[in-house]
Amino acid sequence: MTHSHNPLHLHDRYGPEARYAVEAEASLPTTRWEEEVARGLELGLPAADSLRDRTIPTFSRGELPHFAGINTFLKAPYLEDVRKCGQFDVAILGAPFDGGTTYRPGTRFGPQGIRKISALYGTYSFELGVDLRESLTIADLGDVFTIPANIEKTFDQIAKAVSHVYASGAFPVVLGGDHSIGYATVRGVAEHLGSKKLGIIHFDRHVDTQEYDLDERMHTTPWFHATNIPNVPATNLVQIGIGGWQAPRPGVKAGRERGTTILTVNDCVEMGIEEAARRALEVAWDGADAVWLSFDVDCLDAAFVPGTGWPEPGGFLPREVLKFIQLIAKEPLAGIEVVECSPPYDCSDITSLMATRVICDTLGSLVRNGHLGRRP
């Protein structure tokens, strides 16, 4: 082995992805980490004299220890004044609502569950070679004030919140909440596009395209109403992972009539995740100017996401979904929502953990591909 083009003097025994990861880590800065340590010592007081590690404060004021502190997403700073969200690259907002649920409730606790387990994560991804702390400014705006007894007023609240974040220039990350909120989130983005079109990439086991369910606009209906918005064409809606015994026929009929695109789990596995992602991007971006990513955790096999309202066997494996997400985020996105995480039904927080991972991989892939980064 020669070292003429190998300044790190790496051996040849790494796998290709691992070699990239090890090389990438060497180029990542530590500036923000050092600032966080200094801030912790200033605001949290230097540690007791018996501690050797003098980067540790008396009061926890950063990532460590993971089990300590007040939960925001990834322990990002809580931004009480939401008027300032445009000063950040990414804005996290919760939509704690399960009034659109048609079977078992609990997704109103989704934002809490996701934030809680996100404390387990750091900001660095080995495979992606990205450190979100060093590449992005992230703020947690807290939760939208939803109205438990009124789905339409809740839609108005969520749409206004997402509209505010999107207009500010921050990248919106919405923690659901049941999937009825998809109509409101898309509405909040679409109003800022004027005559420009918005595409939707939708991961789910269920089509969610019927007009009404139980006489209301529920979590089975968001895409019927979202694609009624003039600049959100149904032909730019691609739905990934659909299948099983919980796809109401009225929704299938509506999708067929409107020309939506469906890829089942078997479709994606048999054609390959890379080809499925290529096709999804092609459909969503065809004549569109922006694309919204809507991720329902129940697109995964029920074994991996027990904490959801409509679990269905036969869904994706986690590694398939994460690969898919990384490929989707090679192109820019208008924002992302992760929905149908229901902590009361969860086991060891694994559904909330999956939701967290989808968000982190989306942000990391957008950073890696140059679509999201630190503002001056």
C-alpha positions as CSV (number, residue, x, y, z in Angstrom):
1,M,0.0,0.0,0.0
2,T,1.3,3.5,-0.9
3,H,0.4,6.7,0.8
4,S,1.0,9.2,-2.0
5,H,-2.7,10.0,-2.3
6,N,-3.7,8.9,1.2
7,P,-2.7,11.7,3.6
8,L,-4.5,9.9,6.5
9,H,-2.5,6.8,5.9
10,L,-5.5,4.5,5.9
11,H,-5.2,0.8,5.5
12,D,-7.0,-1.1,2.7
13,R,-9.2,-3.3,4.9
14,Y,-12.1,-0.9,5.2
15,G,-15.4,-1.5,3.3
16,P,-16.1,1.3,0.7
17,E,-18.7,3.0,2.9
18,A,-16.6,2.7,6.0
19,R,-13.6,4.1,4.2
20,Y,-15.6,7.2,3.1
21,A,-16.9,7.6,6.7
22,V,-13.5,7.4,8.3
23,E,-12.0,9.9,5.8
24,A,-14.9,12.3,6.1
25,E,-14.7,12.4,9.9
26,A,-11.2,13.8,9.7
27,S,-12.4,16.8,7.8
28,L,-15.3,17.7,10.0
29,P,-14.8,20.8,12.2
30,T,-15.3,20.8,16.0
31,T,-16.0,24.5,16.3
32,R,-19.6,24.2,17.5
33,W,-18.8,21.5,19.9
34,E,-16.1,23.7,21.5
35,E,-18.6,26.6,21.7
36,E,-21.1,24.3,23.4
37,V,-18.6,23.2,25.9
38,A,-17.6,26.8,26.6
39,R,-21.2,27.8,27.0
40,G,-21.9,24.9,29.4
41,L,-19.0,26.0,31.6
42,E,-20.2,29.6,31.6
43,L,-23.9,29.0,32.2
44,G,-23.7,25.7,34.1
45,L,-20.6,26.4,36.3
46,P,-17.3,24.5,36.2
47,A,-17.4,21.0,37.6
48,A,-16.6,20.0,41.1
49,D,-12.8,19.9,41.8
50,S,-12.7,16.1,41.9
51,L,-13.5,15.8,38.2
52,R,-10.5,15.4,35.9
53,D,-12.4,16.3,32.7
54,R,-12.7,20.1,33.0
55,T,-15.0,20.3,30.0
56,I,-17.9,19.0,32.2
57,P,-20.0,21.7,33.9
58,T,-21.8,21.3,37.2
59,F,-25.3,21.6,35.5
60,S,-25.9,19.8,32.2
61,R,-26.1,22.4,29.4
62,G,-25.5,20.4,26.3
63,E,-25.6,17.0,24.6
64,L,-24.1,15.1,27.5
65,P,-25.1,13.1,29.5
66,H,-27.8,11.9,27.1
67,F,-30.2,11.0,30.0
68,A,-30.1,14.5,31.5
69,G,-31.6,17.8,30.6
70,I,-35.0,19.1,29.3
71,N,-36.0,17.4,26.1
72,T,-36.0,19.3,22.9
73,F,-35.3,17.6,19.6
74,L,-31.6,16.6,19.6
75,K,-31.3,18.9,22.6
76,A,-31.4,21.9,20.1
77,P,-32.1,25.2,21.7
78,Y,-35.7,26.0,22.5
79,L,-36.9,29.1,20.7
80,E,-39.6,30.7,22.6
81,D,-39.9,33.7,20.3
82,V,-41.0,32.0,17.1
83,R,-40.6,35.3,15.2
84,K,-36.9,34.6,15.2
85,C,-37.1,31.1,13.5
86,G,-35.7,32.5,10.3
87,Q,-32.4,32.9,12.0
88,F,-32.0,29.1,11.9
89,D,-31.5,26.6,9.1
90,V,-34.0,24.1,10.6
91,A,-37.1,24.7,12.8
92,I,-38.6,21.8,14.7
93,L,-42.3,22.1,15.5
94,G,-44.7,19.6,17.1
95,A,-48.2,19.0,16.0
96,P,-49.7,17.0,18.9
97,F,-53.0,16.0,17.5
98,D,-54.9,12.7,17.2
99,G,-58.4,14.0,16.5
100,G,-58.2,12.5,13.0
101,T,-57.5,9.0,14.3
102,T,-60.1,6.4,13.3
103,Y,-58.9,3.5,15.5
104,R,-56.5,3.8,18.4
105,P,-55.5,7.3,19.6
106,G,-52.2,8.4,21.2
107,T,-50.4,10.3,18.4
108,R,-51.0,13.5,20.3
109,F,-48.0,12.3,22.4
110,G,-45.9,11.7,19.3
111,P,-43.9,15.0,19.6
112,Q,-43.1,14.3,23.3
113,G,-42.0,10.7,22.5
114,I,-39.8,11.7,19.6
115,R,-38.1,14.5,21.5
116,K,-37.6,12.2,24.5
117,I,-35.7,9.5,22.6
118,S,-33.9,11.9,20.4
119,A,-31.7,12.7,23.4
120,L,-30.1,9.3,22.8
121,Y,-28.6,10.6,19.6
122,G,-25.6,12.7,19.0
123,T,-25.3,15.0,16.0
124,Y,-22.7,13.0,14.0
125,S,-23.6,10.3,11.5
126,F,-20.7,7.8,10.8
127,E,-22.0,6.6,7.4
128,L,-23.0,10.0,6.1
129,G,-19.9,11.7,7.3
130,V,-22.0,14.6,8.6
131,D,-22.1,16.4,11.9
132,L,-25.4,18.3,12.2
133,R,-24.0,20.4,15.0
134,E,-21.2,21.7,12.8
135,S,-23.3,22.1,9.6
136,L,-26.7,23.4,10.7
137,T,-28.3,25.8,13.2
138,I,-31.4,24.0,14.6
139,A,-34.1,25.4,16.9
140,D,-37.0,23.7,18.5
141,L,-40.1,25.9,18.4
142,G,-42.2,23.7,20.7
143,D,-45.7,22.7,19.7
144,V,-48.5,24.1,17.7
145,F,-51.6,24.9,19.9
146,T,-53.9,22.3,18.5
147,I,-57.7,22.1,19.3
148,P,-58.5,18.6,20.4
149,A,-62.2,18.8,19.7
150,N,-62.0,20.6,16.3
151,I,-60.1,19.2,13.4
152,E,-60.7,22.1,11.1
153,K,-59.5,24.7,13.5
154,T,-56.5,22.5,14.2
155,F,-55.8,22.4,10.4
156,D,-55.9,26.2,10.4
157,Q,-53.4,26.4,13.3
158,I,-51.0,23.9,11.8
159,A,-51.2,25.5,8.3
160,K,-50.4,28.9,9.8
161,A,-47.5,27.5,11.8
162,V,-45.9,25.7,8.9
163,S,-46.6,28.7,6.7
164,H,-44.7,31.0,9.1
165,V,-41.7,28.7,9.3
166,Y,-41.5,28.1,5.5
167,A,-41.8,31.8,4.8
168,S,-39.0,32.5,7.2
169,G,-36.6,30.5,5.2
170,A,-36.1,27.9,7.9
171,F,-36.5,24.2,6.9
172,P,-39.7,22.9,8.6
173,V,-39.6,19.6,10.4
174,V,-43.0,18.6,11.8
175,L,-43.4,16.0,14.5
176,G,-46.9,14.5,14.3
177,G,-49.5,13.9,15.2
178,D,-51.8,11.7,13.1
179,H,-51.7,11.8,9.3
180,S,-54.6,14.2,8.9
181,I,-52.1,17.0,9.5
182,G,-50.7,16.3,6.0
183,Y,-53.4,18.4,4.4
184,A,-52.6,21.3,6.7
185,T,-48.8,21.1,6.4
186,V,-49.0,21.0,2.6
187,R,-51.4,23.9,2.6
188,G,-49.0,25.9,4.7
189,V,-46.2,25.5,2.1
190,A,-48.3,25.7,-1.1
191,E,-49.6,29.2,-0.4
192,H,-46.1,30.6,-0.7
193,L,-45.4,29.0,-4.1
194,G,-47.9,31.1,-6.1
195,S,-48.2,29.5,-9.5
196,K,-45.3,27.1,-8.8
197,K,-46.2,23.5,-8.1
198,L,-45.6,21.3,-5.1
199,G,-45.0,17.6,-5.4
200,I,-45.4,15.1,-2.5
201,I,-43.4,12.0,-1.6
202,H,-45.5,10.0,0.8
203,F,-44.3,6.9,2.7
204,D,-47.1,4.9,4.1
205,R,-48.9,1.5,4.1
206,H,-52.2,3.3,3.5
207,V,-53.3,5.5,0.5
208,D,-55.0,8.2,2.6
209,T,-56.7,9.5,-0.5
210,Q,-60.4,9.1,0.2
211,E,-62.6,12.2,0.5
212,Y,-64.2,11.6,4.0
213,D,-64.0,9.0,6.6
214,L,-66.6,8.7,9.4
215,D,-68.1,11.9,7.8
216,E,-65.0,14.0,8.5
217,R,-61.6,14.8,7.0
218,M,-59.5,12.2,9.0
219,H,-56.1,10.7,8.8
220,T,-57.3,8.6,5.9
221,T,-58.0,11.7,3.8
222,P,-55.2,14.2,3.7
223,W,-54.1,13.7,0.1
224,F,-57.6,14.0,-1.4
225,H,-57.8,17.5,0.1
226,A,-54.1,18.4,-0.4
227,T,-54.4,17.6,-4.1
228,N,-57.5,19.8,-4.3
229,I,-55.1,22.8,-3.7
230,P,-54.6,24.3,-7.2
231,N,-50.8,24.1,-7.2
232,V,-50.5,20.6,-5.7
233,P,-51.3,18.3,-8.6
234,A,-52.3,14.7,-7.8
235,T,-50.0,13.6,-10.6
236,N,-47.1,14.8,-8.5
237,L,-48.1,12.6,-5.5
238,V,-46.1,9.4,-5.3
239,Q,-47.0,7.0,-2.5
240,I,-44.4,4.4,-1.4
241,G,-45.1,1.2,0.6
242,I,-48.8,1.0,0.1
243,G,-50.4,-2.5,0.7
244,G,-52.0,-4.9,3.1
245,W,-55.5,-5.2,4.4
246,Q,-56.1,-1.6,5.5
247,A,-56.3,0.3,2.2
248,P,-59.9,1.5,1.9
249,R,-61.3,1.1,-1.6
250,P,-62.7,4.6,-1.8
251,G,-59.1,5.9,-1.4
252,V,-57.8,3.5,-4.1
253,K,-60.6,4.7,-6.5
254,A,-59.8,8.4,-5.8
255,G,-56.1,7.8,-6.5
256,R,-56.8,5.9,-9.7
257,E,-59.1,8.7,-11.0
258,R,-56.7,11.4,-10.1
259,G,-53.6,9.7,-11.5
260,T,-51.5,9.3,-8.3
261,T,-48.5,7.0,-8.4
262,I,-48.2,4.0,-6.1
263,L,-45.2,1.8,-5.4
264,T,-45.8,-1.2,-3.1
265,V,-43.2,-2.6,-0.8
266,N,-42.7,-5.5,-3.2
267,D,-42.4,-3.1,-6.1
268,C,-39.6,-1.3,-4.4
269,V,-37.8,-4.4,-3.2
270,E,-38.0,-6.2,-6.6
271,M,-37.0,-3.2,-8.7
272,G,-34.4,-2.2,-6.1
273,I,-34.5,0.7,-3.7
274,E,-32.2,2.8,-5.9
275,E,-34.6,2.5,-8.9
276,A,-37.7,3.0,-6.7
277,A,-36.2,6.2,-5.4
278,R,-35.3,7.4,-8.9
279,R,-38.9,6.8,-10.0
280,A,-40.3,8.5,-6.9
281,L,-38.2,11.6,-7.5
282,E,-39.1,11.6,-11.2
283,V,-42.8,11.6,-10.5
284,A,-42.7,14.1,-7.6
285,W,-40.5,16.6,-9.4
286,D,-42.2,16.3,-12.8
287,G,-43.0,20.0,-13.5
288,A,-42.9,20.8,-9.8
289,D,-40.8,23.5,-8.1
290,A,-40.7,22.0,-4.6
291,V,-41.4,18.6,-3.0
292,W,-42.8,17.9,0.5
293,L,-41.8,14.7,2.3
294,S,-44.5,13.0,4.3
295,F,-43.3,10.0,6.3
296,D,-45.8,7.7,8.1
297,V,-44.0,5.4,10.4
298,D,-46.4,2.6,9.6
299,C,-44.8,2.1,6.2
300,L,-42.3,-0.1,8.2
301,D,-43.2,-3.6,9.2
302,A,-45.3,-3.7,12.3
303,A,-42.5,-5.5,14.2
304,F,-40.4,-2.4,14.0
305,V,-43.1,0.2,14.8
306,P,-45.5,-1.2,17.4
307,G,-46.3,2.4,18.5
308,T,-48.6,3.4,15.8
309,G,-52.3,3.6,15.2
310,W,-52.6,1.2,12.3
311,P,-49.7,-1.3,12.4
312,E,-49.5,-3.6,9.3
313,P,-47.2,-6.6,8.7
314,G,-45.3,-6.8,5.5
315,G,-43.9,-3.3,5.5
316,F,-40.3,-2.1,4.9
317,L,-37.3,-3.1,6.9
318,P,-35.6,-0.2,8.6
319,R,-32.4,-0.4,6.5
320,E,-34.6,-0.2,3.3
321,V,-36.4,2.9,4.5
322,L,-33.2,4.6,5.6
323,K,-31.5,3.9,2.3
324,F,-34.6,5.2,0.5
325,I,-34.7,8.4,2.6
326,Q,-31.0,9.1,1.9
327,L,-31.6,8.7,-1.9
328,I,-34.7,11.0,-1.8
329,A,-32.8,13.7,0.1
330,K,-30.2,13.8,-2.7
331,E,-32.6,16.4,-4.1
332,P,-33.8,19.4,-2.1
333,L,-37.0,19.3,-0.1
334,A,-39.4,21.9,1.1
335,G,-39.7,20.2,4.5
336,I,-40.6,17.0,6.2
337,E,-43.3,15.6,8.5
338,V,-43.1,12.4,10.4
339,V,-46.5,11.2,11.6
340,E,-48.5,8.4,13.3
341,C,-46.0,7.8,16.1
342,S,-48.1,6.8,19.2
343,P,-46.0,6.4,22.3
344,P,-48.8,4.8,24.4
345,Y,-48.5,1.7,22.2
346,D,-44.8,1.8,21.8
347,C,-42.3,-0.7,23.1
348,S,-38.9,0.5,24.4
349,D,-39.4,3.8,22.4
350,I,-38.5,2.0,19.2
351,T,-41.1,3.7,17.1
352,S,-40.1,7.1,18.3
353,L,-36.5,6.1,17.7
354,M,-37.3,5.2,14.1
355,A,-39.0,8.6,13.7
356,T,-36.0,10.4,15.0
357,R,-33.7,8.4,12.7
358,V,-35.7,9.3,9.6
359,I,-35.5,13.0,10.5
360,C,-31.8,12.8,11.2
361,D,-31.0,10.9,8.0
362,T,-33.1,13.4,6.0
363,L,-31.2,16.4,7.4
364,G,-27.9,14.7,7.2
365,S,-28.4,13.7,3.5
366,L,-29.6,17.2,2.6
367,V,-26.4,18.6,4.2
368,R,-24.2,16.0,2.5
369,N,-25.7,16.9,-0.9
370,G,-25.4,20.6,-0.4
371,H,-29.1,21.4,0.0
372,L,-29.0,22.6,3.6
373,G,-26.4,24.3,5.5
374,R,-25.3,27.0,7.9
375,R,-26.6,30.5,7.3
376,P,-24.1,33.3,7.7
